Amino acid sequence: MSLYRDQAIVLRTQKLGEADRIITLFTREHGRIKAVAKGVRRTKSRFGARLEPASYVDLQLYTGRTFDTITQVVSIENYGDVLSSDYQSWTVASAILEAAERFTPAEHEPALQQFLLVSGSLKVLAEKKYDASLILDAYLLRSLAVAGYAPSLTVCSRCDAPGPHKFFSLQGGGLVCPSCKPSASAAPAQATLDLMANLLTGNWEQAIRSESKNRIEASGLIAAYLQWHLERGLRSLPLVERISRG
């Protein structure tokens, strides 16, 4: 039996048998893994409540053939308790957790930058430091960048001609000049492109000054760009958009 410890964010849970759960974890050192938590659905479980989605935990596991098994859990931050009290915050958190799983396609493959993005985004979201929709869009843009899909927001993504450019192409990789513009390009407002650049670089002082119409346009572009590169969208995103626009 091989024991190991790691910190992790709980991404989701699934029922297994009558009393167990399969826990999908995004760990700091071992990447995304699936582990069995035995007996956690019983009322007398020692650590069932610590293994809910959006919980940040320190745990001990032992390696198994199909799934690893969780033997100890210590709570670091239970973001889920805080976020679940606010519907918009919880749907944004759900979108972040879903995206984190999509951005880590291979299990047991360390992805420290992605892990830090997820844990940092949940922390800021729980603290209500910025608007929830801005936190989500910043997370998605930075995760795309870590995965190698950062949209170009300053120069033409095809010929490197310096901007500003007014056309944005999903398949082209971001901003494109008039000479490189594909037929299906969008023409977002410059303030929208500035907001996306501020979110990508972490310039929150400027991002929070953005207008609602530019936030909505940026969210639409980011969602479409994400869907193009991940080949399908996130189930949680449409609900997040309805809440933030309502």
C-alpha positions as CSV (number, residue, x, y, z in Angstrom):
1,M,0.0,0.0,0.0
2,S,1.5,3.4,-1.1
3,L,0.4,6.3,1.0
4,Y,0.7,10.0,-0.1
5,R,-0.5,13.4,1.0
6,D,-1.6,16.4,-1.1
7,Q,-3.7,19.5,-1.0
8,A,-6.8,19.5,-3.3
9,I,-9.9,21.3,-4.5
10,V,-13.0,19.1,-4.7
11,L,-14.4,19.4,-8.2
12,R,-17.4,17.1,-8.0
13,T,-18.7,14.0,-6.3
14,Q,-20.6,10.8,-7.5
15,K,-22.4,8.2,-5.5
16,L,-20.8,4.8,-5.3
17,G,-22.7,1.9,-3.8
18,E,-24.8,2.5,-0.7
19,A,-22.5,4.6,1.4
20,D,-19.4,5.6,-0.6
21,R,-18.6,8.4,-3.1
22,I,-16.2,8.9,-5.9
23,I,-14.5,12.3,-5.4
24,T,-13.0,14.1,-8.3
25,L,-10.1,16.1,-6.9
26,F,-7.8,18.7,-8.4
27,T,-4.6,18.2,-6.4
28,R,-1.6,20.6,-6.1
29,E,1.1,18.0,-6.9
30,H,-0.7,15.1,-8.6
31,G,-3.1,16.9,-10.9
32,R,-6.6,15.7,-11.3
33,I,-7.5,12.4,-9.7
34,K,-10.5,10.3,-8.8
35,A,-10.6,8.8,-5.3
36,V,-13.0,6.8,-3.3
37,A,-14.3,8.2,0.1
38,K,-15.7,5.2,1.9
39,G,-18.7,5.6,4.1
40,V,-19.1,9.4,3.6
41,R,-22.8,9.1,2.9
42,R,-23.5,7.7,6.4
43,T,-24.6,10.2,9.0
44,K,-21.7,9.3,11.3
45,S,-19.0,9.8,8.6
46,R,-15.9,11.4,10.0
47,F,-15.2,13.6,7.0
48,G,-18.1,13.6,4.6
49,A,-18.9,17.3,5.0
50,R,-15.3,18.2,4.2
51,L,-15.5,16.6,0.7
52,E,-18.2,18.7,-0.9
53,P,-17.6,20.6,-4.2
54,A,-15.4,23.8,-3.8
55,S,-13.8,22.5,-0.6
56,Y,-10.1,23.1,-0.2
57,V,-8.6,20.3,1.8
58,D,-5.4,18.6,2.9
59,L,-5.8,14.8,2.5
60,Q,-4.0,11.5,2.7
61,L,-4.7,8.8,0.2
62,Y,-3.4,5.3,-0.7
63,T,-2.9,4.2,-4.3
64,G,-5.4,1.7,-5.7
65,R,-5.7,-0.2,-9.0
66,T,-8.7,1.8,-10.3
67,F,-9.2,4.6,-7.8
68,D,-7.1,5.9,-4.9
69,T,-8.7,5.8,-1.5
70,I,-9.0,8.8,0.9
71,T,-8.0,7.9,4.4
72,Q,-7.7,11.3,6.1
73,V,-9.1,14.8,5.3
74,V,-8.4,18.1,7.0
75,S,-10.3,21.2,5.9
76,I,-8.3,24.2,4.8
77,E,-11.1,26.4,3.4
78,N,-14.7,25.4,2.9
79,Y,-15.4,27.8,0.0
80,G,-18.6,25.8,-0.8
81,D,-20.3,26.8,2.5
82,V,-19.7,30.5,1.8
83,L,-20.5,30.5,-1.9
84,S,-23.6,28.3,-1.8
85,S,-25.4,31.1,0.2
86,D,-25.4,33.3,-2.9
87,Y,-26.9,31.8,-6.1
88,Q,-24.8,33.8,-8.6
89,S,-21.6,33.1,-6.7
90,W,-22.4,29.4,-6.6
91,T,-23.1,29.1,-10.3
92,V,-19.9,31.0,-11.1
93,A,-18.0,28.6,-8.7
94,S,-19.7,25.6,-10.5
95,A,-18.5,27.0,-13.9
96,I,-14.9,27.3,-12.5
97,L,-14.9,23.8,-11.2
98,E,-16.3,22.4,-14.4
99,A,-13.8,24.3,-16.5
100,A,-10.9,23.1,-14.2
101,E,-11.9,19.5,-15.0
102,R,-12.0,20.3,-18.8
103,F,-8.6,22.1,-18.7
104,T,-7.0,19.0,-17.1
105,P,-7.8,16.2,-19.6
106,A,-5.2,13.7,-18.3
107,E,-5.4,12.3,-14.8
108,H,-2.4,12.2,-12.5
109,E,-0.7,14.9,-14.6
110,P,0.6,17.8,-12.4
111,A,-0.9,21.2,-13.4
112,L,0.3,23.6,-10.7
113,Q,-0.6,26.8,-12.6
114,Q,-4.1,25.7,-13.3
115,F,-4.5,24.6,-9.6
116,L,-3.3,28.0,-8.4
117,L,-5.8,29.7,-10.8
118,V,-8.7,27.6,-9.4
119,S,-7.9,28.0,-5.7
120,G,-7.1,31.7,-6.2
121,S,-10.4,32.4,-8.1
122,L,-12.5,30.6,-5.5
123,K,-10.8,32.5,-2.7
124,V,-11.5,35.9,-4.4
125,L,-15.0,34.8,-5.2
126,A,-15.7,33.8,-1.6
127,E,-14.3,37.1,-0.4
128,K,-16.7,39.0,-2.8
129,K,-13.7,41.2,-3.7
130,Y,-14.9,41.8,-7.3
131,D,-18.0,41.2,-9.4
132,A,-18.6,37.4,-9.7
133,S,-18.9,37.5,-13.5
134,L,-15.5,39.4,-13.8
135,I,-13.8,36.8,-11.7
136,L,-15.2,34.0,-13.9
137,D,-14.1,35.7,-17.1
138,A,-10.6,36.5,-15.7
139,Y,-10.3,32.8,-14.7
140,L,-11.4,31.5,-18.1
141,L,-9.0,33.9,-20.0
142,R,-6.0,33.0,-17.8
143,S,-6.8,29.2,-18.0
144,L,-6.9,29.5,-21.7
145,A,-3.5,31.3,-21.6
146,V,-2.0,28.5,-19.4
147,A,-3.3,25.9,-21.8
148,G,-1.7,27.8,-24.7
149,Y,-4.8,29.4,-26.2
150,A,-4.5,33.0,-25.0
151,P,-6.3,35.3,-27.4
152,S,-4.2,38.0,-29.0
153,L,-5.5,41.4,-27.7
154,T,-2.7,43.7,-28.9
155,V,-1.4,42.5,-32.3
156,C,-2.8,40.6,-35.2
157,S,-2.8,37.0,-34.3
158,R,-1.9,36.0,-37.9
159,C,0.7,38.5,-39.1
160,D,1.7,40.2,-35.8
161,A,0.8,43.6,-37.2
162,P,0.6,46.0,-34.3
163,G,-2.8,47.2,-33.2
164,P,-5.2,48.4,-32.3
165,H,-7.4,46.2,-34.5
166,K,-11.2,46.1,-34.4
167,F,-11.8,42.6,-35.6
168,F,-11.9,39.5,-33.4
169,S,-11.7,36.0,-34.8
170,L,-12.4,32.8,-32.8
171,Q,-10.6,30.5,-35.2
172,G,-7.9,33.2,-35.9
173,G,-6.8,33.3,-32.3
174,G,-8.0,36.8,-31.3
175,L,-7.5,40.2,-32.9
176,V,-6.9,40.3,-36.6
177,C,-6.0,43.1,-39.0
178,P,-8.2,43.9,-42.0
179,S,-5.9,42.0,-44.3
180,C,-6.1,38.8,-42.3
181,K,-9.7,39.1,-41.2
182,P,-11.8,35.9,-41.8
183,S,-15.3,36.4,-43.0
184,A,-16.9,35.3,-39.6
185,S,-15.0,37.9,-37.5
186,A,-16.7,39.9,-34.8
187,A,-16.2,43.7,-34.3
188,P,-16.4,44.3,-30.5
189,A,-16.1,47.7,-29.0
190,Q,-12.6,48.8,-28.1
191,A,-13.7,49.1,-24.4
192,T,-14.6,45.4,-24.5
193,L,-11.2,44.5,-25.8
194,D,-9.6,46.7,-23.2
195,L,-11.6,44.9,-20.5
196,M,-10.5,41.5,-21.7
197,A,-6.9,42.6,-21.7
198,N,-7.2,43.9,-18.2
199,L,-8.8,40.7,-17.0
200,L,-6.0,38.6,-18.6
201,T,-3.2,40.7,-17.1
202,G,-4.9,41.2,-13.7
203,N,-5.4,44.9,-14.0
204,W,-8.5,44.9,-11.6
205,E,-8.3,48.7,-11.0
206,Q,-9.3,49.3,-14.7
207,A,-11.5,46.2,-15.0
208,I,-13.9,47.2,-12.3
209,R,-14.4,50.6,-14.0
210,S,-15.9,48.8,-17.1
211,E,-19.5,49.4,-18.1
212,S,-22.2,46.7,-18.0
213,K,-22.5,46.6,-21.8
214,N,-18.8,45.9,-22.3
215,R,-18.9,43.2,-19.6
216,I,-21.7,41.4,-21.3
217,E,-20.0,41.6,-24.7
218,A,-16.7,40.4,-23.2
219,S,-18.5,37.4,-21.5
220,G,-20.0,36.4,-24.8
221,L,-16.7,36.6,-26.7
222,I,-14.9,34.6,-24.0
223,A,-17.6,32.0,-23.9
224,A,-17.5,31.6,-27.7
225,Y,-13.7,31.5,-27.7
226,L,-13.7,28.9,-24.9
227,Q,-16.2,26.7,-26.8
228,W,-14.1,26.9,-30.0
229,H,-10.9,25.7,-28.3
230,L,-12.5,23.2,-26.0
231,E,-14.8,22.0,-28.8
232,R,-17.9,22.3,-26.6
233,G,-19.1,24.8,-24.1
234,L,-19.5,24.6,-20.3
235,R,-23.0,23.4,-19.1
236,S,-22.8,26.0,-16.3
237,L,-22.2,29.1,-18.5
238,P,-25.7,29.8,-19.9
239,L,-27.1,29.9,-16.4
240,V,-24.4,32.3,-15.2
241,E,-25.1,34.6,-18.1
242,R,-28.8,34.7,-17.3
243,I,-28.2,35.6,-13.7
244,S,-25.6,38.3,-14.3
245,R,-27.8,39.9,-17.0
246,G,-31.1,39.6,-15.1
